[in-house]
């Protein structure tokens, strides 16, 4: 039988995931301004979903950083933006 995860181990795990999201912000600064080019072929639901998920990524990372101590699973919030990239179909 496996032992349950301690609070300290969970804190290190959430810190690791949060730092990963922070590192992914570096290329975001170059890619986000280019996201508006999704509208070049014309407006579509996929283009709106792609641009919305791209431009709101730093907001979800910020919320994850603010509430990481109170609700450790919130570090998975930026996964919604990553899913938005793929669901947009661009």
FIKOLKE-880021 format. One record per residue: residue number from 1; chain; x, y, z negated of N, C-alpha, C in turn. Coordinates in Angstrom, 3 decimals. Layout:
// residues N
nr|kette|n_u|n_v|n_w|ca_u|ca_v|ca_w|c_u|c_v|c_w
NUM|A|X|Y|Z|X|Y|Z|X|Y|Z
...
This chain:
// residues 90
nr|kette|n_u|n_v|n_w|ca_u|ca_v|ca_w|c_u|c_v|c_w
1|A|0.828|-1.169|0.000|0.000|0.000|0.000|0.885|1.250|0.000
2|A|0.480|2.239|0.760|1.289|3.435|0.860|0.918|4.440|-0.211
3|A|1.922|5.190|-0.639|1.656|6.196|-1.660|1.054|7.434|-1.001
4|A|0.206|8.159|-1.710|-0.392|9.372|-1.140|0.659|10.471|-0.972
5|A|0.393|11.354|-0.063|1.305|12.467|0.200|1.202|13.478|-0.932
6|A|2.341|13.899|-1.426|2.343|14.898|-2.499|2.116|16.286|-1.918
7|A|1.813|17.224|-2.802|1.576|18.597|-2.365|2.830|19.205|-1.756
8|A|3.979|18.844|-2.284|5.228|19.379|-1.752|5.496|18.858|-0.343
9|A|5.229|17.582|-0.109|5.407|17.015|1.234|4.430|17.639|2.226
10|A|3.207|17.863|1.787|2.220|18.490|2.668|2.625|19.918|2.988
11|A|3.217|20.621|2.021|3.660|21.994|2.250|4.782|22.038|3.283
12|A|5.720|21.095|3.204|6.796|21.040|4.192|6.263|20.705|5.585
13|A|5.279|19.830|5.653|4.707|19.451|6.949|3.985|20.633|7.587
14|A|3.215|21.352|6.792|2.501|22.507|7.354|3.482|23.609|7.735
15|A|4.553|23.755|6.976|5.568|24.747|7.321|6.236|24.393|8.646
16|A|6.533|23.116|8.849|7.144|22.680|10.102|6.235|22.976|11.293
17|A|4.951|22.657|11.174|4.011|22.905|12.275|3.857|24.400|12.513
18|A|3.808|25.189|11.438|3.670|26.635|11.590|4.890|27.240|12.282
19|A|6.079|26.773|11.927|7.296|27.273|12.579|7.300|26.896|14.060
20|A|6.773|25.722|14.381|6.659|25.327|15.786|5.773|26.310|16.554
21|A|4.627|26.680|15.970|3.739|27.643|16.631|4.430|28.998|16.773
22|A|5.215|29.389|15.772|5.938|30.657|15.861|6.979|30.627|16.975
23|A|7.668|29.513|17.129|8.654|29.395|18.204|7.995|29.449|19.576
24|A|6.776|28.939|19.673|6.070|28.984|20.951|5.564|30.379|21.287
25|A|5.620|31.301|20.328|5.264|32.688|20.626|6.322|33.376|21.485
26|A|7.556|32.892|21.436|8.634|33.528|22.205|8.333|33.491|23.707
27|A|8.055|32.318|24.305|7.713|32.360|25.730|6.345|32.981|25.992
28|A|5.498|33.042|24.972|4.175|33.636|25.157|4.300|35.097|25.570
29|A|5.304|35.819|25.034|5.470|37.232|25.368|5.746|37.445|26.853
30|A|6.314|36.450|27.530|6.569|36.579|28.968|5.392|36.065|29.799
31|A|4.673|35.072|29.279|3.604|34.428|30.052|2.273|35.158|29.921
32|A|1.983|35.708|28.763|0.673|36.320|28.518|0.328|37.445|29.494
33|A|1.253|38.353|29.818|0.883|39.389|30.783|0.573|38.837|32.176
34|A|1.128|37.665|32.494|0.887|37.072|33.804|-0.427|36.292|33.869
35|A|-1.069|36.097|32.723|-2.294|35.300|32.687|-3.416|35.943|33.494
36|A|-3.385|37.249|33.637|-4.431|37.930|34.401|-4.392|37.551|35.883
37|A|-3.302|36.977|36.336|-3.225|36.539|37.732|-4.142|35.358|38.000
38|A|-4.730|34.790|36.956|-5.698|33.707|37.143|-6.925|34.205|37.892
39|A|-7.134|35.525|37.900|-8.287|36.097|38.600|-7.987|36.414|40.061
40|A|-6.777|36.149|40.541|-6.443|36.436|41.938|-7.362|35.737|42.934
41|A|-7.701|34.455|42.745|-8.627|33.825|43.694|-10.071|34.271|43.497
42|A|-10.339|34.991|42.443|-11.692|35.446|42.134|-12.080|35.019|40.734
43|A|-13.028|35.715|40.159|-13.430|35.367|38.797|-14.144|34.013|38.752
44|A|-13.788|33.234|37.761|-14.433|31.942|37.552|-14.414|31.638|36.066
45|A|-15.194|30.665|35.662|-15.240|30.282|34.258|-13.873|29.772|33.795
46|A|-13.184|29.036|34.648|-11.852|28.536|34.301|-10.854|29.662|34.095
47|A|-10.939|30.705|34.924|-10.031|31.839|34.774|-10.290|32.576|33.466
48|A|-11.561|32.775|33.138|-11.885|33.439|31.873|-11.433|32.612|30.679
49|A|-11.627|31.303|30.722|-11.209|30.430|29.619|-9.694|30.442|29.465
50|A|-8.968|30.420|30.576|-7.511|30.448|30.533|-6.999|31.750|29.934
51|A|-7.514|32.869|30.401|-7.054|34.169|29.911|-7.430|34.348|28.441
52|A|-8.650|33.954|28.059|-9.070|34.092|26.664|-8.196|33.245|25.741
53|A|-7.934|32.006|26.134|-7.112|31.156|25.268|-5.665|31.628|25.220
54|A|-5.175|32.234|26.299|-3.809|32.752|26.305|-3.683|33.993|25.444
55|A|-4.605|34.926|25.607|-4.494|36.188|24.885|-4.866|36.079|23.411
56|A|-5.606|35.065|23.000|-5.956|34.925|21.587|-5.005|33.998|20.828
57|A|-4.007|33.466|21.485|-3.049|32.571|20.813|-2.359|33.238|19.625
58|A|-1.850|34.484|19.739|-1.190|35.083|18.570|-2.152|35.308|17.399
59|A|-3.423|35.516|17.689|-4.405|35.693|16.620|-4.549|34.399|15.834
60|A|-4.636|33.281|16.527|-4.777|32.009|15.820|-3.507|31.652|15.048
61|A|-2.340|32.022|15.570|-1.095|31.787|14.836|-1.049|32.671|13.590
62|A|-1.493|33.909|13.715|-1.537|34.808|12.560|-2.492|34.316|11.482
63|A|-3.667|33.863|11.891|-4.621|33.317|10.921|-4.068|32.066|10.245
64|A|-3.379|31.247|11.006|-2.767|30.047|10.422|-1.706|30.434|9.399
65|A|-0.960|31.481|9.676|0.055|31.928|8.734|-0.526|32.529|7.471
66|A|-1.615|33.258|7.624|-2.238|33.906|6.466|-2.879|32.888|5.528
67|A|-3.605|31.926|6.101|-4.381|30.997|5.282|-3.712|29.632|5.095
68|A|-2.441|29.512|5.444|-1.738|28.234|5.363|-1.661|27.700|3.941
69|A|-1.523|28.545|2.970|-1.407|28.097|1.568|-2.747|27.618|1.012
70|A|-3.833|28.284|1.383|-5.151|27.925|0.831|-5.747|26.703|1.506
71|A|-5.571|26.594|2.820|-6.113|25.463|3.574|-5.028|24.969|4.521
72|A|-4.236|23.990|4.109|-3.080|23.574|4.908|-3.421|23.083|6.318
73|A|-4.596|22.525|6.509|-4.930|22.017|7.846|-5.209|23.123|8.861
74|A|-5.275|24.368|8.403|-5.524|25.464|9.339|-4.330|25.683|10.274
75|A|-3.175|25.083|9.955|-2.035|25.210|10.872|-2.331|24.529|12.208
76|A|-3.367|23.736|12.268|-3.761|23.105|13.532|-4.668|23.995|14.377
77|A|-5.026|25.173|13.879|-5.903|26.088|14.611|-5.381|26.450|16.005
78|A|-4.093|26.729|16.187|-3.611|27.032|17.543|-3.777|25.881|18.539
79|A|-4.068|24.681|18.053|-4.344|23.566|18.971|-5.562|23.870|19.841
80|A|-6.490|24.666|19.315|-7.663|25.033|20.113|-7.258|25.854|21.329
81|A|-6.283|26.734|21.160|-5.812|27.510|22.303|-5.096|26.633|23.320
82|A|-4.304|25.700|22.835|-3.604|24.785|23.742|-4.617|23.931|24.495
83|A|-5.667|23.491|23.818|-6.725|22.738|24.494|-7.426|23.611|25.516
84|A|-7.578|24.883|25.222|-8.205|25.815|26.168|-7.429|25.944|27.462
85|A|-6.085|25.879|27.363|-5.274|25.935|28.579|-5.628|24.779|29.507
86|A|-5.732|23.589|28.912|-5.964|22.404|29.738|-7.417|22.290|30.194
87|A|-8.344|22.726|29.372|-9.752|22.668|29.759|-10.098|23.709|30.826
88|A|-9.302|24.761|30.904|-9.562|25.794|31.905|-9.351|25.251|33.310
89|A|-8.474|24.303|33.462|-8.265|23.676|34.764|-7.498|24.505|35.746
90|A|-6.697|25.457|35.270|-5.913|26.280|36.190|-4.572|25.658|36.405
